[in-house]
Amino acid sequence: MLRGEFPDAGEQSHEELLAAYGTVLTETVETVGVEEIVAETGLDQATVTAFADGDIADRTLDEAVAVLATGPNRPDADALQAEAQDILLMGMTTAVMDVESLASGIDDELEPKEIQQKIEGRYPVTLAEYALLHSYIEGEKR
């Protein structure tokens, strides 16, 4: 999700990458505190507690960047969201891949149009979906 924090994303399975995201998010919640994150983000306590517990697969990228933005020395949520989308878009460019080949590469777990909408931020993407896309794209870079 953050440039430079997951340099080996292409060498990890999407499950391992999702767990790595979970570690960063859990550390953020531990550092900032559940109540402070709820107050700063407007997320409900159950959602923030899920991040604290590492239960993140069904959480959205929007929620994750809101949590991360509360951490010390982190950009705001909009900047983190743009960076997360940029990682996928630039990765696809570097890997010379379009959404059809990406869908095929992830065994059609997501449809090409759905992938495009999620990457562009027009439709919510779960962290499990983001990890799947991120891992595959990074693994295909040349």
VEXGULUM-896179 format. One line per 10 residues: for each residue x, y, z of N, C-alpha, C. Coordinates in pm, 1 decimal. Example, Ala and Ser with C-alpha at 12.3 -4.5 7.8 and 13.67 -1.06 7.14 Angstrom:
BEGIN
1319.0/-569.0/780.0/1230.0/-450.0/780.0/1320.0/-330.0/780.0 | 1285.0/-225.0/708.0/1367.0/-106.0/714.0/1290.0/3.0/787.0 .
END
This chain:
BEGIN
80.4/-119.2/0.0/0.0/0.0/0.0/84.7/125.5/0.0 | 201.3/117.7/60.1/289.4/233.6/63.2/416.4/201.8/-12.2 | 452.3/293.8/-98.5/572.1/275.3/-179.1/692.8/253.0/-87.8 | 768.7/150.0/-116.0/888.9/121.7/-40.8/868.3/35.8/81.9 | 746.5/21.6/130.1/724.7/-58.5/250.2/712.3/-207.6/219.7 | 681.6/-240.1/97.0/664.8/-380.5/58.2/746.1/-407.5/-68.2 | 879.5/-392.7/-59.5/962.3/-404.7/-179.5/963.1/-544.5/-240.7 | 930.8/-643.5/-161.8/931.0/-780.9/-213.0/789.1/-831.0/-240.9 | 697.6/-739.7/-271.4/557.3/-776.1/-293.4/541.7/-882.7/-401.8 | 622.4/-876.7/-505.1/612.3/-972.3/-614.2/668.2/-1109.1/-580.7 .
741.5/-1118.2/-471.9/798.7/-1246.0/-429.7/712.5/-1314.8/-324.3 | 606.9/-1248.0/-282.4/518.1/-1302.7/-180.1/386.2/-1345.6/-242.3 | 324.3/-1444.2/-182.2/187.9/-1478.5/-223.4/97.3/-1365.2/-177.5 | -21.3/-1360.1/-234.4/-111.5/-1253.2/-191.4/-151.5/-1268.8/-45.1 | -153.8/-1391.2/6.2/-183.8/-1413.7/147.8/-72.6/-1357.5/235.8 | 52.5/-1380.6/195.6/166.3/-1327.4/272.0/168.0/-1175.3/267.3 | 136.9/-1119.2/153.0/134.5/-974.0/138.9/21.6/-914.6/223.3 | -93.5/-979.0/224.2/-204.1/-933.8/307.2/-163.7/-935.9/454.8 | -93.2/-1039.3/496.5/-45.6/-1046.7/635.5/52.8/-933.4/665.4 | 136.9/-899.0/568.4/230.3/-787.5/586.5/154.9/-655.9/600.6 .
50.1/-636.4/520.8/-34.3/-518.3/537.0/-92.3/-515.8/679.0 | -138.6/-632.3/721.6/-199.2/-642.3/854.3/-103.6/-601.7/964.0 | 21.6/-639.8/950.1/122.1/-603.2/1050.0/137.0/-452.2/1059.9 | 147.9/-385.2/946.1/162.4/-239.4/943.9/38.3/-172.7/1003.6 | -78.9/-221.4/969.1/-202.7/-162.5/1019.9/-219.7/-187.3/1169.3 | -187.5/-306.8/1215.3/-196.3/-337.7/1357.9/-100.1/-249.7/1437.3 | 21.7/-233.3/1386.0/119.2/-146.6/1452.9/68.7/-3.1/1460.6 | 3.2/43.3/1356.2/-52.0/179.1/1357.7/-158.6/192.8/1465.4 | -248.7/95.1/1474.4/-353.9/100.3/1576.6/-292.5/94.4/1715.7 | -191.4/10.0/1734.3/-125.6/1.1/1865.2/-57.8/133.0/1902.1 .
1.9/200.1/1804.7/72.0/326.0/1829.3/-24.8/439.9/1858.9 | -129.8/450.7/1779.8/-221.4/565.1/1789.0/-332.4/540.8/1890.8 | -384.7/418.4/1893.9/-494.5/384.8/1984.4/-628.1/381.9/1913.0 | -710.4/286.9/1952.0/-840.7/267.6/1888.1/-927.1/392.7/1900.1 | -938.2/445.9/2020.3/-1026.6/561.4/2041.3/-982.2/682.0/1959.7 | -851.5/706.5/1953.8/-799.3/820.0/1877.7/-828.0/802.9/1728.9 | -810.6/680.8/1677.3/-838.0/656.1/1535.1/-986.1/673.6/1505.3 | -1072.0/624.8/1594.4/-1216.4/643.1/1576.4/-1248.8/792.0/1571.0 | -1191.3/868.3/1662.0/-1217.5/1012.2/1667.4/-1165.6/1084.8/1543.3 | -1047.9/1047.4/1496.0/-986.7/1115.8/1381.9/-1047.8/1077.8/1247.2 .
-1093.6/954.5/1234.9/-1136.3/904.7/1104.0/-1286.0/895.1/1084.2 | -1359.1/882.4/1191.7/-1502.6/859.1/1178.9/-1536.7/713.3/1154.0 | -1434.5/626.5/1147.9/-1460.6/482.8/1137.0/-1521.2/435.6/1268.2 | -1603.6/332.7/1262.7/-1661.0/283.6/1387.8/-1559.5/198.7/1463.4 | -1586.2/180.2/1591.9/-1492.2/109.4/1678.1/-1471.2/-34.9/1633.9 | -1575.1/-100.9/1584.7/-1562.1/-240.4/1539.4/-1465.0/-250.4/1422.0 | -1470.1/-154.1/1332.0/-1379.4/-154.3/1216.4/-1235.3/-134.8/1261.5 | -1213.2/-37.9/1348.8/-1076.8/-10.8/1397.2/-1025.8/-129.5/1478.0 | -1112.6/-190.5/1556.3/-1073.6/-308.7/1633.9/-1036.1/-424.0/1541.0 | -1105.0/-436.2/1428.9/-1070.1/-540.3/1330.9/-927.6/-518.3/1280.7 .
-890.4/-392.9/1254.4/-752.4/-363.6/1213.6/-655.4/-398.5/1325.6 | -691.9/-368.0/1447.9/-605.2/-399.4/1562.8/-583.5/-549.4/1575.6 | -687.4/-625.8/1543.9/-681.4/-772.1/1555.7/-622.8/-839.6/1432.5 | -592.4/-761.7/1329.5/-537.6/-819.4/1206.4/-643.2/-882.5/1117.7 | -770.0/-856.9/1145.6/-880.8/-911.3/1067.0/-911.5/-812.6/954.7 | -829.6/-815.5/848.7/-834.2/-707.8/750.2/-878.3/-748.5/610.3 | -889.5/-874.8/581.3/-915.4/-919.8/443.5/-1036.0/-852.1/380.0 | -1143.8/-834.7/455.9/-1265.7/-775.5/401.1/-1276.3/-625.3/424.8 | -1176.7/-569.4/488.9/-1173.6/-423.8/509.6/-1135.4/-359.0/377.2 | -1178.2/-235.9/355.1/-1149.5/-170.4/228.4/-1019.3/-91.1/234.1 .
-967.6/-64.0/116.6/-848.7/19.2/104.8/-876.5/157.7/162.8 | -996.0/211.9/139.5/-1033.3/342.4/195.9/-1020.6/342.5/347.9 | -1070.5/236.5/411.1/-1061.2/226.8/557.3/-915.5/214.2/601.2 | -839.2/134.2/529.0/-699.1/112.5/565.2/-617.7/241.1/556.3 | -637.2/319.0/450.3/-559.5/442.2/438.6/-603.1/543.9/543.3 | -730.1/541.0/582.7/-775.7/629.2/690.9/-702.0/595.3/820.1 | -687.8/466.0/848.3/-614.6/422.2/968.0/-467.7/461.0/956.3 | -406.1/429.3/844.5/-264.0/460.1/826.3/-234.4/609.0/838.4 | -324.2/691.8/790.2/-302.7/836.8/792.2/-296.3/893.1/933.7 | -346.6/817.9/1030.7/-340.0/864.5/1169.2/-202.9/840.7/1230.7 .
-122.7/759.0/1166.0/9.1/725.8/1218.8/105.2/842.9/1211.1 | 203.1/841.6/1299.6/302.1/949.4/1297.4/381.4/948.4/1166.0 | 407.9/1066.7/1115.7/488.2/1084.5/994.2/427.9/1019.5/869.7 | 296.1/1009.6/864.9/228.0/955.9/747.1/155.7/1069.0/675.0 | 148.2/1060.7/542.2/67.5/1158.4/468.0/-81.5/1140.6/500.2 | -162.9/1231.6/449.9/-307.1/1219.7/474.0/-365.3/1103.6/392.1 | -489.6/1070.3/423.8/-554.7/954.6/361.3/-566.6/968.7/210.1 | -594.9/1090.1/161.7/-607.1/1108.9/16.7/-475.1/1080.3/-54.3 | -365.0/1124.7/4.6/-232.9/1099.7/-54.7/-200.1/950.7/-51.4 | -233.5/884.7/57.7/-209.2/740.2/67.4/-294.5/663.0/-32.3 .
-418.2/704.9/-49.6/-507.1/640.1/-146.7/-451.0/655.2/-287.5 | -409.7/776.2/-321.7/-353.8/801.2/-455.0/-227.0/718.6/-476.2 | -145.5/709.1/-373.6/-22.3/631.0/-385.3/-52.3/482.5/-404.9 | -150.0/431.5/-331.2/-187.5/290.3/-344.0/-237.0/259.8/-485.1 | -319.5/347.6/-540.1/-368.9/328.8/-676.7/-253.7/341.5/-776.2 | -164.9/437.1/-752.4/-50.6/458.9/-840.4/42.0/337.1/-844.5 | 59.2/272.3/-731.3/144.0/152.5/-726.0/92.1/47.6/-824.6 | -39.4/29.0/-827.5/-96.5/-70.4/-919.1/-89.9/-23.6/-1063.8 | -127.3/100.9/-1088.4/-127.6/151.9/-1226.3/13.4/155.5/-1285.7 | 108.0/205.0/-1209.8/246.7/210.7/-1259.3/305.2/70.2/-1271.7 .
266.5/-17.4/-1181.5/311.5/-156.0/-1190.3/261.3/-222.9/-1316.8 | 136.1/-196.1/-1352.1/81.6/-252.3/-1475.8/155.3/-197.1/-1596.9 | 190.9/-70.3/-1592.6/265.2/-9.4/-1702.5/402.5/-73.9/-1715.7 | 471.1/-89.1/-1604.0/605.3/-149.1/-1604.3/600.1/-294.6/-1650.1 | 495.9/-365.1/-1607.9/481.2/-506.1/-1645.0/420.5/-522.6/-1784.0 | 386.8/-412.7/-1848.8/322.8/-413.2/-1979.8/201.3/-508.4/-1976.1 | 104.0/-467.2/-1896.7/-12.7/-551.2/-1873.6/-138.3/-465.5/-1878.3 | -244.1/-521.9/-1936.6/-373.3/-454.7/-1934.9/-466.1/-530.0/-1839.2 | -586.4/-478.3/-1820.4/-675.5/-541.0/-1722.8/-719.2/-681.5/-1765.1 | -725.7/-707.4/-1894.0/-762.5/-842.2/-1938.9/-654.7/-944.0/-1902.0 .
-527.6/-908.3/-1924.6/-420.4/-1001.6/-1889.2/-406.8/-1013.5/-1737.3 | -434.5/-906.0/-1666.3/-431.8/-911.6/-1520.0/-542.0/-1004.6/-1469.1 | -661.8/-992.0/-1522.9/-771.6/-1080.3/-1482.6/-736.5/-1225.8/-1509.8 | -679.3/-1251.1/-1625.9/-638.3/-1387.5/-1659.8/-530.7/-1437.8/-1564.1 | -437.2/-1351.1/-1530.6/-327.1/-1388.5/-1441.8/-370.0/-1421.4/-1300.6 | -481.7/-1363.4/-1257.7/-532.7/-1394.5/-1124.0/-649.6/-1493.3/-1133.4 | -648.4/-1571.8/-1239.8/-747.7/-1676.7/-1262.1/-890.5/-1624.1/-1261.1 | -908.6/-1504.3/-1317.8/-1040.5/-1443.5/-1332.3/-1117.7/-1432.4/-1200.2 | -1043.6/-1412.8/-1089.4/-1110.3/-1389.7/-960.7/-1186.5/-1257.6/-962.5 | -1142.4/-1166.0/-1047.2/-1211.5/-1038.9/-1070.3/-1222.0/-1019.1/-1220.9 .
-1331.0/-960.0/-1264.8/-1350.7/-931.2/-1407.0/-1267.0/-810.1/-1448.1 | -1224.4/-802.0/-1574.1/-1142.8/-688.2/-1618.3/-1204.5/-551.6/-1587.2 | -1332.8/-535.3/-1614.4/-1396.9/-406.4/-1587.9/-1396.4/-375.6/-1438.7 | -1420.4/-477.0/-1358.4/-1419.4/-462.0/-1213.1/-1280.0/-422.1/-1164.1 | -1176.5/-485.7/-1219.9/-1038.8/-451.4/-1184.4/-1011.3/-305.5/-1216.3 | -1049.1/-263.4/-1335.7/-1025.3/-124.9/-1376.3/-1094.3/-27.7/-1281.3 | -1218.5/-54.0/-1248.5/-1292.9/34.2/-1158.5/-1231.9/38.2/-1019.1 | -1184.7/-74.6/-971.8/-1123.7/-80.4/-838.5/-989.1/-8.9/-837.2 | -907.4/-32.2/-937.5/-776.2/32.0/-943.0/-790.1/183.0/-956.5 | -887.7/227.9/-1031.2/-908.3/371.6/-1050.4/-978.6/437.3/-932.8 .
-1023.3/357.0/-835.6/-1088.6/412.5/-717.8/-1235.9/442.9/-735.5 | -1294.6/393.6/-843.3/-1436.5/417.4/-868.2/-1524.9/314.9/-797.9 | -1464.6/209.6/-747.1/-1537.2/104.3/-678.1/-1448.9/56.4/-563.2 | -1506.9/28.8/-446.1/-1423.6/-12.5/-331.8/-1346.3/-140.8/-359.8 | -1224.8/-144.7/-309.6/-1141.3/-263.5/-320.7/-1107.9/-310.3/-179.3 | -1128.2/-439.7/-153.3/-1091.4/-492.7/-22.7/-940.0/-509.1/-17.3 | -888.2/-520.8/101.4/-744.2/-541.2/114.5/-701.3/-676.6/58.4 | -788.1/-777.0/65.7/-756.0/-906.3/5.4/-744.2/-892.3/-146.7 | -835.7/-816.6/-207.1/-828.7/-793.7/-351.3/-704.9/-711.5/-386.8 | -677.9/-609.4/-307.3/-561.0/-525.7/-333.3/-433.4/-610.0/-325.8 .
-422.8/-694.6/-224.4/-304.3/-780.5/-209.4/-290.9/-874.7/-328.6 | -402.1/-929.1/-376.1/-400.4/-1018.1/-492.2/-346.5/-944.9/-614.8 | -399.0/-826.3/-639.6/-354.5/-747.2/-754.5/-209.7/-702.4/-738.6 | -176.1/-650.5/-622.6/-41.5/-599.2/-596.4/63.0/-710.0/-612.6 | 37.8/-824.4/-553.0/132.2/-936.8/-559.6/152.5/-982.6/-704.5 | 43.3/-998.8/-777.5/54.4/-1047.0/-914.5/126.7/-945.1/-1003.0 | 86.5/-819.2/-994.0/147.3/-716.8/-1078.5/296.7/-705.8/-1050.8 | 334.7/-701.0/-924.9/477.1/-689.2/-890.4/555.8/-811.6/-937.6 | 492.9/-926.8/-932.9/558.4/-1049.6/-977.2/580.1/-1054.9/-1127.4 | 502.8/-978.3/-1201.7/511.7/-977.5/-1347.7/599.1/-865.9/-1403.1 .
646.7/-777.7/-1318.3/732.1/-668.1/-1366.7/857.4/-723.8/-1430.5 | 903.7/-655.4/-1532.3/1025.4/-698.3/-1602.3/1141.3/-610.3/-1565.5 .
END
